């Protein structure tokens, strides 16, 4: 994979000048509040999380190094042969991992993860509401209070 060259200072300044970061932030907050944000998973990550295992435990179960597992999860390398088959089994039937590891306990975290998702959604909603309240307050105070510029009073109009 060819390496990307970093932007020069002029290119970076031109890129930043063409971006409306405030609008992008507001859009991102609204998407998160609406539940549109999602995490991109590779099949390896999905299988590991479905089995309820850490990277170290899953790597040990597959007989590979943690670094190899991380490369699979990041999409830098593809598992082959038996590892690919075990990952498919772990994704579809995590309880089958007991045959490989007698100490394996199938995850009972589905309820806990549903609670965690609910808590995260309410936290995102609260953050979104707080952000909008701060925006409304800033617009309101900017309309009320005139600003001074070079010794004279200038009214600043902000569209809500």
N, C-alpha and C positions, 0 to 999 in steps of 0.2 A: 504494500500500500504506500503510495507516494506521500511524503510529508508535506504539509501545508506550510507555506512561508508566512511568517508573521507580517501583519500590516505595518506599513511605515507610519510615522507620526501624522503625516499629511492625509494618508488614506484613512487612518483611524478617525481623525478629526472630521473628515468629509462624511464618513459613515455615521458618526455620532450626530452631526448636524442634520442629517436626514431622518433622524429618529425622533418620534414623540414619545419619550419614555414615560411621561405621566399617563398618557392614553394607554400605552401598553400595560402599565401596572394596573390601571383601573380595569382594563379588559381581563387581565389574568385573575384579578381578585373576583370579578363577577363569574368567570368560568369555574373557578374553584368553588365558589358558593353554590353554583348550579350543579356541581358534581361532574363537570365536563373534563376536569383535569384527570389524567390517568398516568399510571406508571407503566412504562414499556418493559415487558418481561420477555426474556428468551425462554424457550421451552425448558431449558435446564433450570432456570430460576423458578419457574412455575412448578416443576416437579419437586425441587428441593423444598419449597415453601409448602406445597401440598402434603409432603411427608412430615413437615414440621421439624426439620432438622437444620442445624447450623451448617455453615460451609465446611467446617472441620469434620463434623460428624458425617455429613453426606459424602465428602471426599474419602474418608476412611472406609465407609460402606462400599463405595465404588472401587476402592483400591487405587486411587490416584492421589497426587499431591493437591494441597489446597490451591496452589498457584495454577495448576492445570484446570481445576474446577472453575476458578475465577476467570481464566481465559475463555472457557466455554460459556460462562454466564455473560461475559462482556461481548460475546460474538466474535472474538479474535481467532478462535479455533473451534473446530467442530469435533464432537466426540465420535468415535468410530467403533465398530464391532460390538463387543459385549457391553461396553459402557453405554452405548446408544440404546441398546435393548433394556438394560437396567433402568435407565432414565425414563424410558417409555413406561415401564412397569411401575416405577415410583410415581409417575404422573397419574396413571389410571387407577392403580390399586396400591396405595401406600401401605396398606395392611399386609401385603405380600412380602414386604421387606423383613417380616418376622422370620421367614425361611432363611434369609441371609444372616440376620443378626437376631438371636433369640432375646436380647435385651431391648430390642426396639419396641417402643410403645407408640401406637398410632395416635396422631394428634387429636386431642379433644378440644382444640383451640378454635374450632369453627364458631362457637358461640362467643368466645372471647374476642375473636377477630371481628365479628359482627358488632359487638359492643364498641370495640376500638374505632371502627368505621363510623358508627353513630356519634361517638365523642368527637372524632376529627371533623365530621360534617358540622356539628354544632359549634365547634371552635372556629372553623372557617367562616360560618355564618356570622358569629359574633364579631370576628375580625373585620369582615366585610361591612357590617353595620357600623362599627366604630370608625372605620375608614370613611364611610359616607358621611357620618356625623361630623367628623373633622373637616371634611371638604365643605359641607354646608356652613359650618361655623366660619371657615376661612373666607368663603364667598360673602357671607353676611357681614363680617367685620370689615372686609375690603370695601364693600358698598357704603357702609356707614362712615368709616373714618377716612378723611382725605389724606393723601400722602404728600410729603414735602419733597420737592426735587429742586435742587439748586436754589434754595431760599424762597421758592414760591409754592403755593399749594396747588396740587394737581389731583383732580378726581380720577380715580381708576375704576373703570367699568369692567366687570367680569361677568361673562355669560354663564349661567348655571346650567 
